Amino acid sequence: MQLKPINQQVVAVVGASSGIGRESALQFAKQGAKLVVSARSESKLASLVDEIHGFGAEATAIVADVSVFEQVKAIADRTVEVYGRLDTWVHCPAVGLFATFDNTTPEEFKRVIDVGLMGQVYGAMAALPHLKREGRGALIHISSMEGVRSLPYQSAYSAAKHGVEGFIEAMRVELQHEGIPISVTSVKPAVINTPFWNNGMTKLGVKPAGIPPYYDPRLVADAILHVAEHPTRDFFVGDAARLLDALQRLSPELADSLLLLIGFQGQRTNVPKSPDDRNNLYEPFPDDARVDGDFTNLVIPSLTDWLAKNFSVL
């Protein structure tokens, strides 16, 4: 399966207003791709497009909520309308809810699923007809290590990521059966230092956190650009993600024990926050377009990412 060099690609990045999506869009643009970027916030998209235009690259913005299929379809259709084709679809959006399962309402759980799972489903449904028409291309779905191993306080998010893994596995085999050379990749990051931890709804009484260590969002963007050129089934980002995957395969009960030890306190900060404080479960943050979050001091490098990209052994 042959994918185009990035400087010859037309790329749609969904969920591009901040964090991993924003950094990925910037990296694609710097390497010469033509871009359509999408998110819920018009103002954050405008600042991203201005930044991209500032170094001479091409980008078009479209506001969309991925929980609505027609709006997701409009992203793919707009990409083809503006640039004539679609080569790579990168789907990033997810929302966080930090609460025990029995303190989660049906409506809240459904909203996390609507964005984090159904949004990914809609993205693939919208992009596939255009990729098939082109005869090749890449579907890149941003999943999580939580697609392999669920975490306490994140039952809805983990369920969404497990669902992503389920549908793309089936879709990948169907495409292979049809003989259609479309690369379908699940990118599974560990804990990444983005504004995700600021933006999620919390019922813990405090601002939530990821279980350390944290990794730089640029590592995820690097992985996304790598798989946009190199067909890849799964790409874990961060040594901790690969270790957790190995532990889950070895002994789920041992993973349970580890999470009982570190999984509860590790997801809590000392900063008070109530469920009524600002969060992005239903509405976007209009003014937070950062790539990096608040935990830069806990960010560490990852050796196995370099090995995976250069030797394809992980």
N, C-alpha and C positions, 0 to 999 in steps of 0.2 A: 504494500500500500504506500503510495507516494503522496506526500502533502507538499503544498507550495512553500517556498521560502516566505518568511513573514513580510518582507518588503514587496511581495506580490499579492498579498492577501487583502481581502475585505473582511473585517472582523466586527461582529456585534458583541459588545460587552454589556451584559445586563446586571444591574446593581453596581453601577460605576461611580456613584456619587462620593463614596468614601472607602476607606479601608482597602481590602484586597482588590476589589473591583476598580477602584480609582487608580491604584498603582499599576495594575495590569494594563489598563487603558493607556496610561502614560508610557509604559514600556513598549507596547505595541506601536504607538505613534512614533516614538523615538527611533524605532527600527524600520519605519517606512510604511506600515500598514495604513490602509484607509479604514476609518472607524465610524460606527454608529454606537453611541453610548446612551444608556437608558437608566432611569431610576424614578423614584416618586417625586423627588424635589427638583423643581425647575431651576431654582437659584443655584443649587450645588452643581447641577449639570452645566449651567451657563459658565460657572467659574472653571470647570474642567475643560470645556471646549475652548475657552479663552486661553487657558494654559497650553493646550495642544496647539492651537493656532500660533501661539507665541514662539514656538520653535519650528514653524513652517510645515506642520503636518495637517492632514485633513480629518475633520470630525464633524459629525452631525448628531444632534441630541433629540431624543424623543422621550417625553414623560409617560411613564406607564406604571401601573400597579400589577405585579405579576400574578396576583390572585384572580385576575380577570383575563380569561383567554383571549378575548377580542383585542385587548390592549397589548398582550404579548405578541399576537399575530401581527399587529400593526408594526412592531419593531422589525420583524423579519421582512415584512412587505416594504417598509420604508428603506431598509438597507438595499434591497434589490432595485427599488425605484431610483435611489440616489446614485448607486455605484454599479448597477447592472448585474450584480450577483452577490452571493454570500459564500464565503470560504470557511469561516470558523465562527462558531457560536460559543460564547463563554457565559455560563449562567451562575451568578454569585449570590443572589438575594436570600437572606434568611433573617428571621427575627428571633430574639431570645426571650424566654420566660423562665425565671428562676423561682421555683416553688416545689414543695413536695407534691406528689401526684394527687393526694387527697385534699390539697389546698388549691387545686387548679379547677377552674370552671370548664364545663363543656365548650363554651364559646371561646375561651382563651386557648384551649387545646386545639380546637378546630382552626383558629386563626394561624397558629404556628404551622399546622399542617398545610393550610391553604397557601401560605407563602413559601415554606421550606420544602414541601413535597409537590403540591399541585402546581406551584409556579415552575418547578423544574420540569414536570410533565408537560405543561403548556409550552415551555421553551422548546423542548424536543419536538413536540407536535408542530410548532410553528416553523422551526428551522428545517426539519427533515425534507419537506417537499422541495425547497430551494437547493439544498445540498444534493439531493438525488438528481435534480435537473442539471446541476453542474457536473455530476458524475464522480465527485469526490469531495472530501472536506472533513471537518472535525467538529464533533460535539464534545464540549468540555464542561463537565458538571462539577461544581465545587461542593463536595460532600464534606466529610469530617472523619476524624478517628472515631467519632460517636456513631458513624455508620457501621463500625465493627464492634464497638463496646459502648453501651449506654452508661451515662453517668447519673448519680443521684442529683436531685434538684432540676434535672433537665429531661424529664420523661417525654415531653412533647417534641422538643428539638431532636432528641435521640430517635424517636419514632419516625420523624420526618426524614432523617438521614438514613435510617435503615430502609425506609421506603424508596429513597433515591437509588440505593444499591440494588434493590429488587427489580425496579422497572428497567434500569439501564442494562442489567445483565440479560434480561429477556430480549430487550430491543437489540442489543449487540449481536446476539446469536441469530435473530431474525434477519438482520442486515447481512450477516455472513452467509446465511442460507440463500438469500436473494443474490449474492455475489456483488453487493454494492460496496465499493471501497470507501466507507465512511468510518473514520476513527472515533470510537466512543470511549472517553476517558473519565474516570472518577478520580478527582484530586482530593486527597484526604489529609487536611492539615491537622497538626497538633494544636495546642493553645497558641494563638497568634495575637500579638500586641496591636489590636485595632480598637476603634471606638465601640465595638460590639458590647463590651462589658459596661460601658456607660449607657448604651442605648436600650438595653433589655429591660422589660418589666421585672421587678423583683418583689417577692413576698417574704424575703428573708429578714426584712427590717434593716438591711444594710446594702450598700452597693455591692453587686456580685463581682467575682473575680474568676479567672481561670486557675486550674490547678497548675502551679509552676512545674517545669520552666516554660517561659514564653519564647516565641520565635518571631523574627522580623517579618512583617507582611511582604517585604520584597522577596523573601525566599519563596513564598507562594506564587507571586507574580512570575518569578524566574521559572518555576515549575510549569506554570500555565503556558508561557511562551515556548518552553521546551517541548511540551506535548502537542502544541499547535504545529510543530514541524516534524515531530517524531511520534508516530502512532504508538500509543501506550495504553494498556488496559487500566492500571491503577498506579497512582503516584502518591505515596505518603510524603508529607512535608514535616520535617522535624524528627530527630532521633527518637523522641518520646512517643511519637505516633507509631513508629515501627516496633518499638519495644512493647507498647500496649497491645498491638496486633499479635505479636509473638506470644505474649503472656495469655491473651484470650484464647489463642489456639492451643496452647499448652494446657491450661487449666482455668476455666471460667471461675471456679471456686476460689482459686488463688487471686484472680483479679478482683473478685468480690471482697476478699480479705484486705487487699491493698486499698480499695476504695472506702471500706469501712474505716481504715486507719487515716487516710488523707483526703477523702473525697468530700467531706462535709465542711470542715474548717477551712480547707484549701480553696473553697469557692466563696468565702466571705471576707470582706474587708472590714475595717472599723469605721467606715463612713456611713452615717445613717441615710437611709433612703426608704421611702414608703411606696406602696403600689400606685399611689396617686401622683407621685413625682413624674416628671416628664420622661416618657419612653417612646419607642417607635413601633410598638406592637400594632397600632392602628394608623398612626400618622407619622410621617418622617420628621426627623430633626431638620429644620430649615437652615440651620447655620453651622452645622458641624461637618465640614468637608475634609477632615483630617485623614491621612493614611494611618498614622500611628496613634495608639492609645496612650493610657496613663502609666504603663508598666515597663517603660523602656529600661529601667534599672534592673529588671529581672530577665531581660532578653539574653539568650545565649546562642552561639553558632550551632550548626548542624553538619556533622561530617557525612552522614549517610546520604544526604541530598546530593552532594557532589558525586559520590560514588554511583548513585542511581542514574544520574544524568550521563556520566562518563563511561560507565561499565555495564549498565543495564542488568545489574545483578540483584537489585533490591526492589 
